[in-house]
Amino acid sequence: MKKYLIVLGLAVGSAQAEQVTDEIAPESASGLTNKTEVTATEFMIATANPYATDAGFAVLENGGHAIDAMVAAQTMLGLTEPQSSGLGGGGFVIYYDAKTGKLTTFDGRETAPQAATSELFLDDNGEPLAFFSAVVGGRSVGTPGTVKLMASLHQRYGNQTWENLLAPAITQAEGGFVVSPRLAGAIEADVERLHHYPDTREYFFDAQGEPLQAGDVLKNPAYAATLSQLAKEGEAAFYQGEIGAAIIDAVQGASDNPGLLSLSDLADYEVIERPAVCAPYRQYDVCGMGPPSSGALTIGQILGVLQYFDLKTMGADSPLAWQLIGDASRLAFADRGRYMADSDFVDVPVAGLVDPSYLQQRAALLAMGKALTDVAAGTPPNAPTQATHEAIELPSTTHLVIVDRQGNIVSMTSSIENGFGSRVMAGGFLLNNQLTDFAFVPDKDGVPVANRIEAGKRPRSSMAPTIVLEEGKPVLAIGSPGGSRIIGYVTQAIINYVDWGMSLQDALNAPHAVNRFGTYDIEKGSDAEALAKPLQEMGFLINIRDLNSGLQAIAIGPEGLLSGAADPRREGTVMGK
C-alpha cells in the first residue's frame, strides 16, 4: 500500500445546513507528523497529546489499571489540550474486562438542564439562532459528565489512589506546559470569541493581549487548585461543592448569553452503564457506544451494508469501492437523522437498525458505478414516527485507547464540542457547548424531531469509541475526534485494516473520503484526489478539502502482542512496554 502525504486542515460536523457549517473552522490543524507503529507485549497507551500519554504510561508502568491510566491521561488532556476536552465536558467509554470477558459501555454525556425547553435555541420569532450566537456563553452549557465518569469508573476498577492519579496534572499545571503548535493555531483561529469573557481572554493571551505562541510555557494555577480540591474531596467537590458553585456562577453570569444550568442539575447527574451495541462485519463484531451516541449504530449500518460487497478484491484505490462506501454511509446517515437520539427519551429501534435482513434491503439499493439519486431514511423493524433533522455537531474532541497488563481495555472519546466549547471558563477549565448538539428546531410539520431538546436529555453524539472482537476476543480498540465525520474516519480505518490488509499505522495514515449527506469530501493534497473525477462521473458532488481526523488505535494480536498507532494529522503519541 502506498504511503501518503496528507495536507491537513479543519474537520467539522453535520449541520442544520451542511453547506453553511462546513465552512466553520472550529479548530486549526497542527501539521503532518510522521508516526511509527509501536509494538509492546505488556501494556500500551495512545492519546492525543504527549503529556497525557506520558502520564498514563507512568501509571501503567506502576501497575495501574487501564482505568487508572485513563484518569491520569484525561486530567492531563484537560490541561494541555483544553480546546478539545476536559473537566467541563463529557465522554463515552467502552470497556473490556479481561477477567470476566465482558464488554460494556459507560455514558458520561452531558445533560440538558431541568429548566431547558425545546425553544432554547429559538429567537423571539421562533427562528433558530445562528450557531455561534447559541454557542458562546452559558446558554449552550450542559451538565458536565467527565468528572463523574472518571470517578465512578475509578471507584469500580482502579487500584491506584485517586490523589496519585490527579497529581501529574496538578504538578504540570503549577509548573507549566509547553504550548503545542496545535493549541497555538487553535487560539489564533479563534481570537475574537476567546476575547469574549475576561477569564478566557486572560488565560489564552499574553500580557500584551497577543495570542499564546507555540513554545510558550503556560501555567494554570486555577486548574491545579481545582484538581487539588478534587483529589482531597472527590467528585462531591465538583457536583455538590465549591467547584460546582463556580461553574453555575460562570454559566448564569454570562450576562450577554446566560445559561440555565443549576446546582440541582449538577447534584442529580449520573453516569449510565449501557450495553454495547455490536454489529457483525466479516468475521468480526464491531462494538461501541449506543444511544445517545449515533457512533456504533451508524458504523454498524455502514459496515452491515458493505458486508454484501467484496471490497477486498476491489482494493483501496477502486472508485467503485468508494462509491459503495459513500452510498452506504449516506443511507446510514439518513437513518441517523431520523431515528437516533437519547433512548431514555425517545424510542430508538436499536436492534432494527442493525438487523441483517434490514441491512440487506438497504444494500440492495446500491447500484455499482452509479451514485444514489434519492437517499431517505428506511423503515427498520419497530421504527417509530420521527422527523428527520440534522443538528450541528463540530469538534473539538479527543480520543484515547489503553490496554493494561491484565488485558483490560479502555477506548474513550471525550469532548467539549466546539473548539474551546462555550468559551466560558470556571476553575481553570473550559465549559462545554454540548447543548448545541441538539436539533435547534424541535419538530417538522408537526412531527417531533428525535434529537429535540428536553429537560434532562442527553444530546445525540457521533463519538464512536470502538472495540472490535473476533470470536469474543478483542483484536482492535480505536476511535477519533472529528464531529460527525468521526463515523467515517473510524469506519474507513476498520475497512483499511480488515479488508485491505494495511498495517495499523498505514490504516490511520491513509487518506480520507467521507460522504454523509450527498457531497463527497475528499482529503486535499492526498492520493484520494484521484478518486474525485470518477466519483463525480458516477453522480457525486465533490468537495476537495482538508479533513482532520485524530485516530488512536491499538491492535491486540496473537500471544497478546500489542501494536499501537496515532494519526499523523495530530500530535498524538503511543507508548508501550
Steps between C-alpha positions, in 0.01 A plus 500: 500500500629846417603739772319830482599862544199669652429873504314578817212723594179531693228243558145603573185309572153452363290810480165669501611608153807301404622742236511781757652330802758311299673837465525549877855446619471377858862403554817552301729222381846433636664358188605153398730304730655173389393226739648153547298202614591397855505140625495367855421185695389623844294819471438796272338844489423735211366851559468827312781680684851396612455630855188285543665191352796542736270537803297191413809295418651575841184372669504178296869448571421532871247217474195718449176381345395630158239717674770649724702593193188648341451733799861621493494548123162672483580752773824579317315542170271751670810709571712458187224461238232728654333577170396137464383354831521541874321513833231722348394244238383143465590173336436136427702193600481149358675264738615139469554318829765232452400303809133461410529533121217754520466800271299796623465875446473798730308814406651819642320724251382842611132557581267790427406705807164428659395853409572446129216498248484416131516875423847544656667580167213686334481879487199714586355430155534125537796484262820305577787705640818534298741227612755711686227720648384181671848367582684791663377548854317303764194406294675207329648341815370157600566322829862378475553125529875443472583531870219261599607260225860493621408477867236230468718278281798552729294399803389187316824386336800707610785373714697825538399784732287778356743759641798344324318486168420871507849596620675508157254753357518708820879512481493584129240774549707660776831476315364570153487311172631588156227627269485273196469619141146359494383694805672817378334467161162442660536816709607702196197378305255594778633833624171689491294246692776431752506872578133492598535421872774631734618168649535340158671806354752521785588131470551465124669837433820652634537823699505701177174340384668284235403135447729245663759360263637150452784452746360732766481353849146523638420458870150440633489546879120506496488155338756373750282629784191333350675165466647531850150549637376201301793295630405577860120500482422280200226560247275661764710818476397523135136399514403627845776734615704808424606398149138443401399835645769670291369323188145621563622855568688499169208356300231722647735797519569513125275805488479533121398135456429340840425132545251295696731254674434478875652344810224239501595397143853431622384318812262276303748399227565127455726291277300225328635153423352381172537181295742526211349515151668239279464432129663220299753578228679215321623274782489779756257672734540878501384634837453846642282754672128493438254789539536781584798445272429429136855371454468123538161478328605703197834321466316168539254596228772608256701183553184289501413627152857463373513142624313403182782629276853369441702808590817294543508402133417854387792649694559830676555695177173389337246777430230231503593407857478863606168543320363215710651638820359845427148382423493259795597793721229725353235237569623459857506876560144526374394250767715680755328830433155351548532241775808550716488700825496442876318170541396595852269759341409369155441156352816410307464173302853387590460134403304588187763741371766226493265214417672294223184467290443876516860575404473254213202700374704819528794337320269407212448872435863546397581492130860430404649795315209740554446725800159485664280783382250474784607425856243480775463338838375144483247319714687264730306257718309679777569842350319790674365807322767767520595799288841517336715790612872548532665677791823695476782292642852632490827404665687542728540152642775259601550125510719262700548122510668298774586133555641409841708203619191293579352558154231746612420745220367856504392683187384849598382799298439825687409848392396856577345514148616807307865609530522667844138406568281783625809722553389528864756395763462399864770366728765507228307286249265569210132412510334306219250619241352151458138619506552625143526132400121494536287591199415869535156441345285262712261381229437498126145538373370401840709181520749499790873487432666216692795716603292793623592670828331368814577552867752243625557356152842422356571645154576261216870450437717346230777402739589142419740332741522152352627154589505232229463136607586175323339192654429704810859619547608861441728556202476878451416808707455822305331841487540857377390860541340680207132590551266283298793405275624286790270231362669503160850518643451198725311300238766558236784412737326168574455433128866590438610256767251216446428500126809654351760346731680820592723518801338688787709812438428495127129456577511829692729675250283421198311794348137569584193511280181564695141528380224573751231702325576474127820698449814287493774663707840404357814566704692784343858433396470123534491215250125491556471797264533243218153378601337838441444476124366142485274560801370818339430308180297253708279787612652624827555863592868537593665726757880479521583627848718453804380212718649496847443173682679402820486122507663302779509121480645192667485155340519189718667218312592139566665430835388845615736691273392864498536736205415868541458788257417870515357715223771704321257792468521583871753498782404168659757246617515132592706340776524136600716252683 
